[in-house]
Amino acid sequence: MAEVATKILEESLGKLVLLRLRGNRSLRGKLQGFDMHMNLVLEEADDISDPENTQSLGTIIVRGDNVVIVSPSPR
């Protein structure tokens, strides 16, 4: 993983992040951890792929090869 990506993920620990996954899925949750393969642990995760029907997922692990975009929260 590039140094810039690692730095951004480290700064986002404990904060809300938005993820775009393969298959046009979108998730939102609090980043609790990550590894060099960009596997991510999200807490209080929600599937926001369909804005009219969001699903609460709780604590999840997202496999890094499914991640297309990670967007840190603007807050």
mmCIF file of the N, C-alpha and C atoms, coordinates in Angstrom:
data_MODEL
# 
_entry.id   MODEL 
# 
loop_
_atom_site.group_PDB 
_atom_site.id 
_atom_site.type_symbol 
_atom_site.label_atom_id 
_atom_site.label_alt_id 
_atom_site.label_comp_id 
_atom_site.label_asym_id 
_atom_site.label_entity_id 
_atom_site.label_seq_id 
_atom_site.pdbx_PDB_ins_code 
_atom_site.Cartn_x 
_atom_site.Cartn_y 
_atom_site.Cartn_z 
_atom_site.occupancy 
_atom_site.B_iso_or_equiv 
_atom_site.pdbx_formal_charge 
_atom_site.auth_seq_id 
_atom_site.auth_comp_id 
_atom_site.auth_asym_id 
_atom_site.auth_atom_id 
_atom_site.pdbx_PDB_model_num 
ATOM 1   N N  . MET A 1 1  ? 0.856   -1.170 0.000  1.00 0.00 ? 1  MET A N  1 
ATOM 2   C CA . MET A 1 1  ? 0.000   0.000  0.000  1.00 0.00 ? 1  MET A CA 1 
ATOM 3   C C  . MET A 1 1  ? 0.901   1.233  0.000  1.00 0.00 ? 1  MET A C  1 
ATOM 4   N N  . ALA A 1 2  ? 0.511   2.226  -0.732 1.00 0.00 ? 2  ALA A N  1 
ATOM 5   C CA . ALA A 1 2  ? 1.306   3.441  -0.827 1.00 0.00 ? 2  ALA A CA 1 
ATOM 6   C C  . ALA A 1 2  ? 1.339   4.164  0.513  1.00 0.00 ? 2  ALA A C  1 
ATOM 7   N N  . GLU A 1 3  ? 2.418   4.896  0.729  1.00 0.00 ? 3  GLU A N  1 
ATOM 8   C CA . GLU A 1 3  ? 2.567   5.634  1.992  1.00 0.00 ? 3  GLU A CA 1 
ATOM 9   C C  . GLU A 1 3  ? 1.447   6.644  2.202  1.00 0.00 ? 3  GLU A C  1 
ATOM 10  N N  . VAL A 1 4  ? 1.012   7.291  1.132  1.00 0.00 ? 4  VAL A N  1 
ATOM 11  C CA . VAL A 1 4  ? -0.055  8.283  1.252  1.00 0.00 ? 4  VAL A CA 1 
ATOM 12  C C  . VAL A 1 4  ? -1.352  7.616  1.691  1.00 0.00 ? 4  VAL A C  1 
ATOM 13  N N  . ALA A 1 5  ? -1.670  6.471  1.088  1.00 0.00 ? 5  ALA A N  1 
ATOM 14  C CA . ALA A 1 5  ? -2.888  5.750  1.457  1.00 0.00 ? 5  ALA A CA 1 
ATOM 15  C C  . ALA A 1 5  ? -2.836  5.304  2.919  1.00 0.00 ? 5  ALA A C  1 
ATOM 16  N N  . THR A 1 6  ? -1.681  4.803  3.352  1.00 0.00 ? 6  THR A N  1 
ATOM 17  C CA . THR A 1 6  ? -1.523  4.376  4.740  1.00 0.00 ? 6  THR A CA 1 
ATOM 18  C C  . THR A 1 6  ? -1.719  5.554  5.690  1.00 0.00 ? 6  THR A C  1 
ATOM 19  N N  . LYS A 1 7  ? -1.148  6.689  5.348  1.00 0.00 ? 7  LYS A N  1 
ATOM 20  C CA . LYS A 1 7  ? -1.273  7.882  6.194  1.00 0.00 ? 7  LYS A CA 1 
ATOM 21  C C  . LYS A 1 7  ? -2.737  8.313  6.307  1.00 0.00 ? 7  LYS A C  1 
ATOM 22  N N  . ILE A 1 8  ? -3.447  8.316  5.185  1.00 0.00 ? 8  ILE A N  1 
ATOM 23  C CA . ILE A 1 8  ? -4.856  8.721  5.197  1.00 0.00 ? 8  ILE A CA 1 
ATOM 24  C C  . ILE A 1 8  ? -5.683  7.748  6.038  1.00 0.00 ? 8  ILE A C  1 
ATOM 25  N N  . LEU A 1 9  ? -5.424  6.445  5.880  1.00 0.00 ? 9  LEU A N  1 
ATOM 26  C CA . LEU A 1 9  ? -6.162  5.467  6.672  1.00 0.00 ? 9  LEU A CA 1 
ATOM 27  C C  . LEU A 1 9  ? -5.842  5.600  8.158  1.00 0.00 ? 9  LEU A C  1 
ATOM 28  N N  . GLU A 1 10 ? -4.581  5.840  8.504  1.00 0.00 ? 10 GLU A N  1 
ATOM 29  C CA . GLU A 1 10 ? -4.211  6.031  9.911  1.00 0.00 ? 10 GLU A CA 1 
ATOM 30  C C  . GLU A 1 10 ? -4.922  7.243  10.501 1.00 0.00 ? 10 GLU A C  1 
ATOM 31  N N  . GLU A 1 11 ? -5.007  8.323  9.724  1.00 0.00 ? 11 GLU A N  1 
ATOM 32  C CA . GLU A 1 11 ? -5.686  9.535  10.201 1.00 0.00 ? 11 GLU A CA 1 
ATOM 33  C C  . GLU A 1 11 ? -7.196  9.328  10.313 1.00 0.00 ? 11 GLU A C  1 
ATOM 34  N N  . SER A 1 12 ? -7.729  8.330  9.601  1.00 0.00 ? 12 SER A N  1 
ATOM 35  C CA . SER A 1 12 ? -9.168  8.065  9.606  1.00 0.00 ? 12 SER A CA 1 
ATOM 36  C C  . SER A 1 12 ? -9.597  7.055  10.662 1.00 0.00 ? 12 SER A C  1 
ATOM 37  N N  . LEU A 1 13 ? -8.634  6.458  11.375 1.00 0.00 ? 13 LEU A N  1 
ATOM 38  C CA . LEU A 1 13 ? -8.985  5.483  12.415 1.00 0.00 ? 13 LEU A CA 1 
ATOM 39  C C  . LEU A 1 13 ? -9.913  6.117  13.447 1.00 0.00 ? 13 LEU A C  1 
ATOM 40  N N  . GLY A 1 14 ? -10.993 5.428  13.748 1.00 0.00 ? 14 GLY A N  1 
ATOM 41  C CA . GLY A 1 14 ? -11.971 5.924  14.713 1.00 0.00 ? 14 GLY A CA 1 
ATOM 42  C C  . GLY A 1 14 ? -12.942 6.928  14.136 1.00 0.00 ? 14 GLY A C  1 
ATOM 43  N N  . LYS A 1 15 ? -12.807 7.233  12.837 1.00 0.00 ? 15 LYS A N  1 
ATOM 44  C CA . LYS A 1 15 ? -13.676 8.210  12.189 1.00 0.00 ? 15 LYS A CA 1 
ATOM 45  C C  . LYS A 1 15 ? -14.534 7.539  11.126 1.00 0.00 ? 15 LYS A C  1 
ATOM 46  N N  . LEU A 1 16 ? -15.557 8.234  10.715 1.00 0.00 ? 16 LEU A N  1 
ATOM 47  C CA . LEU A 1 16 ? -16.466 7.750  9.689  1.00 0.00 ? 16 LEU A CA 1 
ATOM 48  C C  . LEU A 1 16 ? -15.790 7.769  8.320  1.00 0.00 ? 16 LEU A C  1 
ATOM 49  N N  . VAL A 1 17 ? -15.927 6.675  7.566  1.00 0.00 ? 17 VAL A N  1 
ATOM 50  C CA . VAL A 1 17 ? -15.416 6.604  6.193  1.00 0.00 ? 17 VAL A CA 1 
ATOM 51  C C  . VAL A 1 17 ? -16.529 6.084  5.279  1.00 0.00 ? 17 VAL A C  1 
ATOM 52  N N  . LEU A 1 18 ? -16.416 6.435  4.016  1.00 0.00 ? 18 LEU A N  1 
ATOM 53  C CA . LEU A 1 18 ? -17.324 5.921  2.999  1.00 0.00 ? 18 LEU A CA 1 
ATOM 54  C C  . LEU A 1 18 ? -16.529 5.005  2.090  1.00 0.00 ? 18 LEU A C  1 
ATOM 55  N N  . LEU A 1 19 ? -17.084 3.860  1.755  1.00 0.00 ? 19 LEU A N  1 
ATOM 56  C CA . LEU A 1 19 ? -16.418 2.903  0.876  1.00 0.00 ? 19 LEU A CA 1 
ATOM 57  C C  . LEU A 1 19 ? -17.272 2.649  -0.348 1.00 0.00 ? 19 LEU A C  1 
ATOM 58  N N  . ARG A 1 20 ? -16.622 2.572  -1.490 1.00 0.00 ? 20 ARG A N  1 
ATOM 59  C CA . ARG A 1 20 ? -17.268 2.097  -2.719 1.00 0.00 ? 20 ARG A CA 1 
ATOM 60  C C  . ARG A 1 20 ? -16.639 0.747  -3.006 1.00 0.00 ? 20 ARG A C  1 
ATOM 61  N N  . LEU A 1 21 ? -17.477 -0.264 -3.172 1.00 0.00 ? 21 LEU A N  1 
ATOM 62  C CA . LEU A 1 21 ? -17.011 -1.620 -3.403 1.00 0.00 ? 21 LEU A CA 1 
ATOM 63  C C  . LEU A 1 21 ? -17.353 -2.070 -4.818 1.00 0.00 ? 21 LEU A C  1 
ATOM 64  N N  . ARG A 1 22 ? -16.725 -3.156 -5.240 1.00 0.00 ? 22 ARG A N  1 
ATOM 65  C CA . ARG A 1 22 ? -17.098 -3.765 -6.515 1.00 0.00 ? 22 ARG A CA 1 
ATOM 66  C C  . ARG A 1 22 ? -18.583 -4.081 -6.500 1.00 0.00 ? 22 ARG A C  1 
ATOM 67  N N  . GLY A 1 23 ? -19.194 -4.073 -7.670 1.00 0.00 ? 23 GLY A N  1 
ATOM 68  C CA . GLY A 1 23 ? -20.617 -4.379 -7.760 1.00 0.00 ? 23 GLY A CA 1 
ATOM 69  C C  . GLY A 1 23 ? -21.501 -3.210 -7.365 1.00 0.00 ? 23 GLY A C  1 
ATOM 70  N N  . ASN A 1 24 ? -20.949 -1.992 -7.385 1.00 0.00 ? 24 ASN A N  1 
ATOM 71  C CA . ASN A 1 24 ? -21.699 -0.768 -7.063 1.00 0.00 ? 24 ASN A CA 1 
ATOM 72  C C  . ASN A 1 24 ? -22.306 -0.764 -5.666 1.00 0.00 ? 24 ASN A C  1 
ATOM 73  N N  . ARG A 1 25 ? -21.642 -1.403 -4.716 1.00 0.00 ? 25 ARG A N  1 
ATOM 74  C CA . ARG A 1 25 ? -22.096 -1.351 -3.324 1.00 0.00 ? 25 ARG A CA 1 
ATOM 75  C C  . ARG A 1 25 ? -21.366 -0.225 -2.618 1.00 0.00 ? 25 ARG A C  1 
ATOM 76  N N  . SER A 1 26 ? -22.054 0.405  -1.697 1.00 0.00 ? 26 SER A N  1 
ATOM 77  C CA . SER A 1 26 ? -21.477 1.492  -0.904 1.00 0.00 ? 26 SER A CA 1 
ATOM 78  C C  . SER A 1 26 ? -21.723 1.216  0.570  1.00 0.00 ? 26 SER A C  1 
ATOM 79  N N  . LEU A 1 27 ? -20.682 1.443  1.370  1.00 0.00 ? 27 LEU A N  1 
ATOM 80  C CA . LEU A 1 27 ? -20.774 1.246  2.816  1.00 0.00 ? 27 LEU A CA 1 
ATOM 81  C C  . LEU A 1 27 ? -20.304 2.493  3.522  1.00 0.00 ? 27 LEU A C  1 
ATOM 82  N N  . ARG A 1 28 ? -20.829 2.677  4.723  1.00 0.00 ? 28 ARG A N  1 
ATOM 83  C CA . ARG A 1 28 ? -20.395 3.777  5.593  1.00 0.00 ? 28 ARG A CA 1 
ATOM 84  C C  . ARG A 1 28 ? -20.205 3.182  6.975  1.00 0.00 ? 28 ARG A C  1 
ATOM 85  N N  . GLY A 1 29 ? -19.116 3.577  7.648  1.00 0.00 ? 29 GLY A N  1 
ATOM 86  C CA . GLY A 1 29 ? -18.885 3.082  8.994  1.00 0.00 ? 29 GLY A CA 1 
ATOM 87  C C  . GLY A 1 29 ? -17.645 3.690  9.613  1.00 0.00 ? 29 GLY A C  1 
ATOM 88  N N  . LYS A 1 30 ? -17.437 3.379  10.884 1.00 0.00 ? 30 LYS A N  1 
ATOM 89  C CA . LYS A 1 30 ? -16.288 3.890  11.623 1.00 0.00 ? 30 LYS A CA 1 
ATOM 90  C C  . LYS A 1 30 ? -15.115 2.936  11.418 1.00 0.00 ? 30 LYS A C  1 
ATOM 91  N N  . LEU A 1 31 ? -14.023 3.460  10.879 1.00 0.00 ? 31 LEU A N  1 
ATOM 92  C CA . LEU A 1 31 ? -12.846 2.640  10.596 1.00 0.00 ? 31 LEU A CA 1 
ATOM 93  C C  . LEU A 1 31 ? -12.142 2.271  11.903 1.00 0.00 ? 31 LEU A C  1 
ATOM 94  N N  . GLN A 1 32 ? -12.048 0.969  12.166 1.00 0.00 ? 32 GLN A N  1 
ATOM 95  C CA . GLN A 1 32 ? -11.398 0.498  13.390 1.00 0.00 ? 32 GLN A CA 1 
ATOM 96  C C  . GLN A 1 32 ? -10.025 -0.098 13.132 1.00 0.00 ? 32 GLN A C  1 
ATOM 97  N N  . GLY A 1 33 ? -9.755  -0.507 11.899 1.00 0.00 ? 33 GLY A N  1 
ATOM 98  C CA . GLY A 1 33 ? -8.445  -1.082 11.610 1.00 0.00 ? 33 GLY A CA 1 
ATOM 99  C C  . GLY A 1 33 ? -8.293  -1.413 10.143 1.00 0.00 ? 33 GLY A C  1 
ATOM 100 N N  . PHE A 1 34 ? -7.030  -1.652 9.747  1.00 0.00 ? 34 PHE A N  1 
ATOM 101 C CA . PHE A 1 34 ? -6.725  -2.037 8.373  1.00 0.00 ? 34 PHE A CA 1 
ATOM 102 C C  . PHE A 1 34 ? -5.381  -2.735 8.358  1.00 0.00 ? 34 PHE A C  1 
ATOM 103 N N  . ASP A 1 35 ? -5.086  -3.416 7.253  1.00 0.00 ? 35 ASP A N  1 
ATOM 104 C CA . ASP A 1 35 ? -3.788  -4.059 7.113  1.00 0.00 ? 35 ASP A CA 1 
ATOM 105 C C  . ASP A 1 35 ? -3.176  -3.699 5.764  1.00 0.00 ? 35 ASP A C  1 
ATOM 106 N N  . MET A 1 36 ? -2.043  -4.305 5.448  1.00 0.00 ? 36 MET A N  1 
ATOM 107 C CA . MET A 1 36 ? -1.319  -3.946 4.233  1.00 0.00 ? 36 MET A CA 1 
ATOM 108 C C  . MET A 1 36 ? -2.052  -4.355 2.959  1.00 0.00 ? 36 MET A C  1 
ATOM 109 N N  . HIS A 1 37 ? -3.047  -5.231 3.061  1.00 0.00 ? 37 HIS A N  1 
ATOM 110 C CA . HIS A 1 37 ? -3.835  -5.651 1.904  1.00 0.00 ? 37 HIS A CA 1 
ATOM 111 C C  . HIS A 1 37 ? -5.084  -4.801 1.747  1.00 0.00 ? 37 HIS A C  1 
ATOM 112 N N  . MET A 1 38 ? -5.206  -3.791 2.592  1.00 0.00 ? 38 MET A N  1 
ATOM 113 C CA . MET A 1 38 ? -6.345  -2.895 2.649  1.00 0.00 ? 38 MET A CA 1 
ATOM 114 C C  . MET A 1 38 ? -7.634  -3.604 3.063  1.00 0.00 ? 38 MET A C  1 
ATOM 115 N N  . ASN A 1 39 ? -7.489  -4.717 3.812  1.00 0.00 ? 39 ASN A N  1 
ATOM 116 C CA . ASN A 1 39 ? -8.643  -5.290 4.488  1.00 0.00 ? 39 ASN A CA 1 
ATOM 117 C C  . ASN A 1 39 ? -9.026  -4.287 5.569  1.00 0.00 ? 39 ASN A C  1 
ATOM 118 N N  . LEU A 1 40 ? -10.300 -3.982 5.671  1.00 0.00 ? 40 LEU A N  1 
ATOM 119 C CA . LEU A 1 40 ? -10.760 -2.936 6.586  1.00 0.00 ? 40 LEU A CA 1 
ATOM 120 C C  . LEU A 1 40 ? -11.734 -3.502 7.600  1.00 0.00 ? 40 LEU A C  1 
ATOM 121 N N  . VAL A 1 41 ? -11.648 -3.010 8.824  1.00 0.00 ? 41 VAL A N  1 
ATOM 122 C CA . VAL A 1 41 ? -12.620 -3.352 9.858  1.00 0.00 ? 41 VAL A CA 1 
ATOM 123 C C  . VAL A 1 41 ? -13.452 -2.096 10.100 1.00 0.00 ? 41 VAL A C  1 
ATOM 124 N N  . LEU A 1 42 ? -14.766 -2.234 9.887  1.00 0.00 ? 42 LEU A N  1 
ATOM 125 C CA . LEU A 1 42 ? -15.696 -1.129 10.111 1.00 0.00 ? 42 LEU A CA 1 
ATOM 126 C C  . LEU A 1 42 ? -16.621 -1.473 11.259 1.00 0.00 ? 42 LEU A C  1 
ATOM 127 N N  . GLU A 1 43 ? -16.858 -0.504 12.106 1.00 0.00 ? 43 GLU A N  1 
ATOM 128 C CA . GLU A 1 43 ? -17.786 -0.630 13.217 1.00 0.00 ? 43 GLU A CA 1 
ATOM 129 C C  . GLU A 1 43 ? -19.004 0.241  12.898 1.00 0.00 ? 43 GLU A C  1 
ATOM 130 N N  . GLU A 1 44 ? -20.170 -0.157 13.361 1.00 0.00 ? 44 GLU A N  1 
ATOM 131 C CA . GLU A 1 44 ? -21.412 0.588  13.105 1.00 0.00 ? 44 GLU A CA 1 
ATOM 132 C C  . GLU A 1 44 ? -21.603 0.802  11.605 1.00 0.00 ? 44 GLU A C  1 
ATOM 133 N N  . ALA A 1 45 ? -21.326 -0.233 10.824 1.00 0.00 ? 45 ALA A N  1 
ATOM 134 C CA . ALA A 1 45 ? -21.386 -0.132 9.364  1.00 0.00 ? 45 ALA A CA 1 
ATOM 135 C C  . ALA A 1 45 ? -22.822 -0.165 8.859  1.00 0.00 ? 45 ALA A C  1 
ATOM 136 N N  . ASP A 1 46 ? -23.049 0.582  7.787  1.00 0.00 ? 46 ASP A N  1 
ATOM 137 C CA . ASP A 1 46 ? -24.332 0.605  7.101  1.00 0.00 ? 46 ASP A CA 1 
ATOM 138 C C  . ASP A 1 46 ? -24.099 0.387  5.615  1.00 0.00 ? 46 ASP A C  1 
ATOM 139 N N  . ASP A 1 47 ? -24.965 -0.396 4.993  1.00 0.00 ? 47 ASP A N  1 
ATOM 140 C CA . ASP A 1 47 ? -24.965 -0.550 3.536  1.00 0.00 ? 47 ASP A CA 1 
ATOM 141 C C  . ASP A 1 47 ? -25.845 0.567  2.995  1.00 0.00 ? 47 ASP A C  1 
ATOM 142 N N  . ILE A 1 48 ? -25.238 1.518  2.293  1.00 0.00 ? 48 ILE A N  1 
ATOM 143 C CA . ILE A 1 48 ? -25.973 2.672  1.779  1.00 0.00 ? 48 ILE A CA 1 
ATOM 144 C C  . ILE A 1 48 ? -26.082 2.624  0.258  1.00 0.00 ? 48 ILE A C  1 
ATOM 145 N N  . SER A 1 49 ? -26.000 1.431  -0.309 1.00 0.00 ? 49 SER A N  1 
ATOM 146 C CA . SER A 1 49 ? -26.092 1.266  -1.760 1.00 0.00 ? 49 SER A CA 1 
ATOM 147 C C  . SER A 1 49 ? -27.421 1.789  -2.298 1.00 0.00 ? 49 SER A C  1 
ATOM 148 N N  . ASP A 1 50 ? -28.492 1.560  -1.552 1.00 0.00 ? 50 ASP A N  1 
ATOM 149 C CA . ASP A 1 50 ? -29.818 2.066  -1.899 1.00 0.00 ? 50 ASP A CA 1 
ATOM 150 C C  . ASP A 1 50 ? -30.203 3.084  -0.834 1.00 0.00 ? 50 ASP A C  1 
ATOM 151 N N  . PRO A 1 51 ? -30.105 4.387  -1.143 1.00 0.00 ? 51 PRO A N  1 
ATOM 152 C CA . PRO A 1 51 ? -30.363 5.427  -0.130 1.00 0.00 ? 51 PRO A CA 1 
ATOM 153 C C  . PRO A 1 51 ? -31.743 5.332  0.520  1.00 0.00 ? 51 PRO A C  1 
ATOM 154 N N  . GLU A 1 52 ? -32.707 4.770  -0.174 1.00 0.00 ? 52 GLU A N  1 
ATOM 155 C CA . GLU A 1 52 ? -34.057 4.661  0.389  1.00 0.00 ? 52 GLU A CA 1 
ATOM 156 C C  . GLU A 1 52 ? -34.207 3.443  1.297  1.00 0.00 ? 52 GLU A C  1 
ATOM 157 N N  . ASN A 1 53 ? -33.226 2.539  1.270  1.00 0.00 ? 53 ASN A N  1 
ATOM 158 C CA . ASN A 1 53 ? -33.318 1.305  2.051  1.00 0.00 ? 53 ASN A CA 1 
ATOM 159 C C  . ASN A 1 53 ? -31.941 0.955  2.623  1.00 0.00 ? 53 ASN A C  1 
ATOM 160 N N  . THR A 1 54 ? -31.441 1.754  3.573  1.00 0.00 ? 54 THR A N  1 
ATOM 161 C CA . THR A 1 54 ? -30.141 1.463  4.171  1.00 0.00 ? 54 THR A CA 1 
ATOM 162 C C  . THR A 1 54 ? -30.270 0.303  5.150  1.00 0.00 ? 54 THR A C  1 
ATOM 163 N N  . GLN A 1 55 ? -29.209 -0.484 5.223  1.00 0.00 ? 55 GLN A N  1 
ATOM 164 C CA . GLN A 1 55 ? -29.191 -1.661 6.102  1.00 0.00 ? 55 GLN A CA 1 
ATOM 165 C C  . GLN A 1 55 ? -28.076 -1.521 7.115  1.00 0.00 ? 55 GLN A C  1 
ATOM 166 N N  . SER A 1 56 ? -28.383 -1.735 8.382  1.00 0.00 ? 56 SER A N  1 
ATOM 167 C CA . SER A 1 56 ? -27.368 -1.731 9.424  1.00 0.00 ? 56 SER A CA 1 
ATOM 168 C C  . SER A 1 56 ? -26.653 -3.080 9.416  1.00 0.00 ? 56 SER A C  1 
ATOM 169 N N  . LEU A 1 57 ? -25.307 -3.045 9.409  1.00 0.00 ? 57 LEU A N  1 
ATOM 170 C CA . LEU A 1 57 ? -24.515 -4.277 9.331  1.00 0.00 ? 57 LEU A CA 1 
ATOM 171 C C  . LEU A 1 57 ? -23.722 -4.557 10.606 1.00 0.00 ? 57 LEU A C  1 
ATOM 172 N N  . GLY A 1 58 ? -23.598 -3.581 11.478 1.00 0.00 ? 58 GLY A N  1 
ATOM 173 C CA . GLY A 1 58 ? -22.817 -3.765 12.696 1.00 0.00 ? 58 GLY A CA 1 
ATOM 174 C C  . GLY A 1 58 ? -21.326 -3.707 12.413 1.00 0.00 ? 58 GLY A C  1 
ATOM 175 N N  . THR A 1 59 ? -20.545 -4.570 13.067 1.00 0.00 ? 59 THR A N  1 
ATOM 176 C CA . THR A 1 59 ? -19.092 -4.628 12.862 1.00 0.00 ? 59 THR A CA 1 
ATOM 177 C C  . THR A 1 59 ? -18.788 -5.637 11.761 1.00 0.00 ? 59 THR A C  1 
ATOM 178 N N  . ILE A 1 60 ? -18.033 -5.198 10.755 1.00 0.00 ? 60 ILE A N  1 
ATOM 179 C CA . ILE A 1 60 ? -17.743 -6.070 9.614  1.00 0.00 ? 60 ILE A CA 1 
ATOM 180 C C  . ILE A 1 60 ? -16.272 -5.951 9.201  1.00 0.00 ? 60 ILE A C  1 
ATOM 181 N N  . ILE A 1 61 ? -15.816 -6.951 8.481  1.00 0.00 ? 61 ILE A N  1 
ATOM 182 C CA . ILE A 1 61 ? -14.496 -6.926 7.844  1.00 0.00 ? 61 ILE A CA 1 
ATOM 183 C C  . ILE A 1 61 ? -14.734 -6.891 6.339  1.00 0.00 ? 61 ILE A C  1 
ATOM 184 N N  . VAL A 1 62 ? -14.122 -5.927 5.675  1.00 0.00 ? 62 VAL A N  1 
ATOM 185 C CA . VAL A 1 62 ? -14.240 -5.803 4.224  1.00 0.00 ? 62 VAL A CA 1 
ATOM 186 C C  . VAL A 1 62 ? -12.916 -6.236 3.617  1.00 0.00 ? 62 VAL A C  1 
ATOM 187 N N  . ARG A 1 63 ? -12.977 -7.226 2.768  1.00 0.00 ? 63 ARG A N  1 
ATOM 188 C CA . ARG A 1 63 ? -11.771 -7.728 2.114  1.00 0.00 ? 63 ARG A CA 1 
ATOM 189 C C  . ARG A 1 63 ? -11.235 -6.670 1.145  1.00 0.00 ? 63 ARG A C  1 
ATOM 190 N N  . GLY A 1 64 ? -9.940  -6.424 1.215  1.00 0.00 ? 64 GLY A N  1 
ATOM 191 C CA . GLY A 1 64 ? -9.311  -5.349 0.466  1.00 0.00 ? 64 GLY A CA 1 
ATOM 192 C C  . GLY A 1 64 ? -9.491  -5.414 -1.035 1.00 0.00 ? 64 GLY A C  1 
ATOM 193 N N  . ASP A 1 65 ? -9.568  -6.611 -1.616 1.00 0.00 ? 65 ASP A N  1 
ATOM 194 C CA . ASP A 1 65 ? -9.689  -6.683 -3.070 1.00 0.00 ? 65 ASP A CA 1 
ATOM 195 C C  . ASP A 1 65 ? -11.084 -6.300 -3.568 1.00 0.00 ? 65 ASP A C  1 
ATOM 196 N N  . ASN A 1 66 ? -12.029 -6.063 -2.656 1.00 0.00 ? 66 ASN A N  1 
ATOM 197 C CA . ASN A 1 66 ? -13.353 -5.572 -3.034 1.00 0.00 ? 66 ASN A CA 1 
ATOM 198 C C  . ASN A 1 66 ? -13.453 -4.050 -2.975 1.00 0.00 ? 66 ASN A C  1 
ATOM 199 N N  . VAL A 1 67 ? -12.462 -3.401 -2.374 1.00 0.00 ? 67 VAL A N  1 
ATOM 200 C CA . VAL A 1 67 ? -12.506 -1.957 -2.172 1.00 0.00 ? 67 VAL A CA 1 
ATOM 201 C C  . VAL A 1 67 ? -12.043 -1.234 -3.442 1.00 0.00 ? 67 VAL A C  1 
ATOM 202 N N  . VAL A 1 68 ? -12.890 -0.336 -3.920 1.00 0.00 ? 68 VAL A N  1 
ATOM 203 C CA . VAL A 1 68 ? -12.555 0.482  -5.084 1.00 0.00 ? 68 VAL A CA 1 
ATOM 204 C C  . VAL A 1 68 ? -12.099 1.867  -4.622 1.00 0.00 ? 68 VAL A C  1 
ATOM 205 N N  . ILE A 1 69 ? -12.862 2.477  -3.694 1.00 0.00 ? 69 ILE A N  1 
ATOM 206 C CA . ILE A 1 69 ? -12.565 3.821  -3.194 1.00 0.00 ? 69 ILE A CA 1 
ATOM 207 C C  . ILE A 1 69 ? -12.789 3.856  -1.691 1.00 0.00 ? 69 ILE A C  1 
ATOM 208 N N  . VAL A 1 70 ? -11.899 4.524  -0.974 1.00 0.00 ? 70 VAL A N  1 
ATOM 209 C CA . VAL A 1 70 ? -12.100 4.843  0.446  1.00 0.00 ? 70 VAL A CA 1 
ATOM 210 C C  . VAL A 1 70 ? -12.086 6.347  0.557  1.00 0.00 ? 70 VAL A C  1 
ATOM 211 N N  . SER A 1 71 ? -13.166 6.898  1.096  1.00 0.00 ? 71 SER A N  1 
ATOM 212 C CA . SER A 1 71 ? -13.262 8.340  1.253  1.00 0.00 ? 71 SER A CA 1 
ATOM 213 C C  . SER A 1 71 ? -13.352 8.684  2.728  1.00 0.00 ? 71 SER A C  1 
ATOM 214 N N  . PRO A 1 72 ? -12.352 9.392  3.255  1.00 0.00 ? 72 PRO A N  1 
ATOM 215 C CA . PRO A 1 72 ? -12.441 9.802  4.663  1.00 0.00 ? 72 PRO A CA 1 
ATOM 216 C C  . PRO A 1 72 ? -13.541 10.832 4.848  1.00 0.00 ? 72 PRO A C  1 
ATOM 217 N N  . SER A 1 73 ? -14.068 10.867 6.036  1.00 0.00 ? 73 SER A N  1 
ATOM 218 C CA . SER A 1 73 ? -15.112 11.822 6.348  1.00 0.00 ? 73 SER A CA 1 
ATOM 219 C C  . SER A 1 73 ? -14.565 13.240 6.305  1.00 0.00 ? 73 SER A C  1 
ATOM 220 N N  . PRO A 1 74 ? -15.363 14.198 5.806  1.00 0.00 ? 74 PRO A N  1 
ATOM 221 C CA . PRO A 1 74 ? -14.888 15.579 5.774  1.00 0.00 ? 74 PRO A CA 1 
ATOM 222 C C  . PRO A 1 74 ? -14.826 16.225 7.150  1.00 0.00 ? 74 PRO A C  1 
ATOM 223 N N  . ARG A 1 75 ? -15.426 15.553 8.164  1.00 0.00 ? 75 ARG A N  1 
ATOM 224 C CA . ARG A 1 75 ? -15.436 16.121 9.517  1.00 0.00 ? 75 ARG A CA 1 
ATOM 225 C C  . ARG A 1 75 ? -14.122 15.963 10.208 1.00 0.00 ? 75 ARG A C  1 
# 
